[in-house]
Amino acid sequence: MKNQTDPTSAAQATALEQLLIAYAEFHSPEAVRRHADRKEQAEAVAAADRWVDELPLSLAEALGEVADRWTAFPAFHLEVYVPAAAVAYLGHGVWIHHAWWPAEPGFGGDSEATLLAPCGCGQGYQQFEASTQDELVGALAVLSGAPRPDVHSDVQPDCDEDGSCRSTFAS
């Protein structure tokens, strides 16, 4: 009978091979990227939850119910870097998009929230910046049809023929 600690044992060689295969799969570029994507997605949802928690109580409570419905997306590079983001559907065709630009040397990070609402033209979406409490309240005022708290600006749709719609704040 062979010694069970002998590395030439068939059972140990199989276990070792299995461990080496598992290690290679765990550290493969695809696995490393999947792990990084999951981490970025979790951080995006956590950042969106922190942003909601910092809102006044009534707004935080209203958005608190979507906290468990955030869908997270990892960061990616096109021609520019697009940070990881969390998106939640609010109803009536309106979405909230929250992105967190992580802290880097010389940059403390930044939270960006945007409401995406169907455009009046019926072909696209308008974007309303909502990163601060005031921006969120202003966007909600526009969506509700109420006068904006900031009387110096008005939101006007700016639509291209291809359905690209932008919100413009005209003074």
C-alpha positions in Angstrom: 0.0 0.0 0.0 1.3 3.5 -0.9 1.7 6.1 1.7 -1.2 8.6 1.5 1.2 11.5 1.8 3.2 10.3 -1.2 2.7 12.9 -4.0 2.7 10.2 -6.6 -0.6 8.8 -5.1 -3.3 8.7 -7.8 -5.9 10.1 -5.4 -3.7 13.1 -4.3 -2.6 13.8 -7.9 -6.3 14.0 -8.9 -7.1 16.3 -6.0 -4.0 18.4 -6.8 -5.0 18.6 -10.4 -8.5 19.6 -9.4 -7.1 22.3 -7.1 -4.8 23.6 -9.8 -7.7 23.8 -12.4 -9.9 25.5 -9.8 -7.1 28.0 -9.0 -6.5 28.7 -12.7 -10.3 29.2 -13.3 -10.5 31.5 -10.2 -7.6 33.6 -11.4 -8.4 33.6 -15.1 -8.8 37.0 -16.7 -12.5 36.3 -17.1 -13.0 35.3 -13.5 -11.0 38.3 -12.2 -13.2 40.6 -14.4 -16.4 38.9 -13.2 -15.3 39.4 -9.6 -14.4 43.1 -10.2 -17.8 43.6 -12.0 -19.7 42.1 -9.0 -17.7 44.3 -6.6 -18.3 47.5 -8.7 -22.0 46.6 -8.9 -22.3 46.2 -5.1 -20.4 49.5 -4.6 -22.8 51.2 -7.1 -25.8 50.0 -5.2 -24.3 51.0 -1.8 -23.4 54.5 -3.2 -27.0 54.9 -4.4 -28.3 53.8 -1.0 -26.0 56.3 0.7 -27.2 59.1 -1.7 -30.9 58.2 -0.8 -30.1 58.2 2.9 -28.6 61.7 2.7 -31.9 63.1 1.3 -34.5 64.8 3.5 -36.6 62.2 5.3 -39.7 62.5 3.1 -37.7 62.1 -0.2 -35.5 59.3 1.4 -38.6 57.4 2.5 -40.2 57.7 -1.0 -37.0 56.5 -2.7 -36.3 54.0 0.1 -38.7 51.5 -1.4 -36.8 51.3 -4.6 -33.5 50.6 -2.7 -34.1 46.8 -3.0 -34.9 47.2 -6.7 -31.7 48.8 -7.9 -30.2 47.1 -10.9 -26.4 47.6 -11.0 -24.1 47.8 -14.0 -20.3 47.6 -13.9 -18.0 50.3 -15.2 -16.9 50.1 -18.8 -14.8 52.0 -21.3 -16.0 53.3 -24.6 -14.2 56.4 -25.8 -14.5 57.6 -22.2 -14.8 55.9 -18.8 -18.3 55.2 -17.7 -18.5 54.5 -14.0 -20.5 51.7 -12.4 -24.1 52.7 -11.9 -27.3 51.7 -10.3 -30.7 52.2 -12.0 -34.2 51.9 -10.5 -37.6 52.2 -12.2 -39.9 54.8 -10.4 -43.0 54.3 -12.5 -44.8 56.2 -15.2 -41.8 55.7 -17.5 -39.4 57.5 -15.2 -36.1 56.0 -14.1 -33.4 57.1 -11.6 -29.8 56.6 -12.6 -27.1 56.9 -10.0 -23.4 56.8 -10.7 -20.5 56.9 -8.3 -17.1 58.1 -9.4 -14.8 56.5 -6.9 -12.2 58.4 -5.0 -8.8 58.6 -6.5 -5.6 60.4 -5.5 -6.5 64.1 -5.7 -10.2 63.4 -6.3 -12.6 62.7 -3.4 -15.2 60.9 -5.5 -18.6 62.2 -6.7 -22.1 61.1 -6.7 -24.3 61.8 -9.8 -28.0 61.1 -10.0 -30.2 61.7 -13.0 -33.9 61.3 -13.5 -34.8 60.0 -17.0 -38.3 60.8 -18.1 -40.2 60.3 -21.4 -39.9 63.4 -23.5 -43.0 65.3 -24.6 -42.1 64.6 -28.2 -42.8 60.9 -27.6 -39.5 59.7 -29.2 -37.0 59.7 -26.4 -36.1 60.6 -22.9 -35.2 63.8 -21.1 -32.5 63.8 -18.5 -32.8 65.9 -15.3 -29.8 66.3 -13.1 -30.7 65.3 -9.5 -27.4 64.9 -7.7 -28.2 67.5 -5.1 -31.4 67.9 -3.1 -32.2 71.1 -4.9 -31.7 69.5 -8.3 -34.0 66.6 -7.4 -36.7 68.9 -6.1 -36.4 71.0 -9.3 -36.7 67.9 -11.5 -39.7 66.6 -9.5 -41.3 70.0 -9.8 -40.9 69.8 -13.6 -42.2 66.3 -13.7 -45.2 67.2 -11.6 -46.0 70.2 -13.7 -45.5 72.5 -10.7 -43.5 75.7 -11.0 -39.8 75.2 -10.4 -38.5 76.6 -7.1 -35.7 78.3 -9.0 -37.7 80.9 -11.1 -34.7 81.9 -13.1 -34.6 78.7 -15.3 -37.1 76.6 -17.1 -36.6 73.1 -18.6 -37.2 72.9 -22.3 -36.9 69.7 -24.4 -34.2 69.8 -27.1 -35.0 67.0 -29.5 -33.2 65.8 -32.6 -35.0 64.1 -35.5 -33.4 60.7 -34.4 -35.2 60.8 -31.1 -32.2 62.1 -29.1 -33.8 64.3 -26.4 -31.9 66.5 -23.9 -33.2 68.8 -21.2 -32.0 72.3 -21.6 -32.1 74.8 -18.8 -32.9 78.2 -20.5 -32.6 81.4 -18.4 
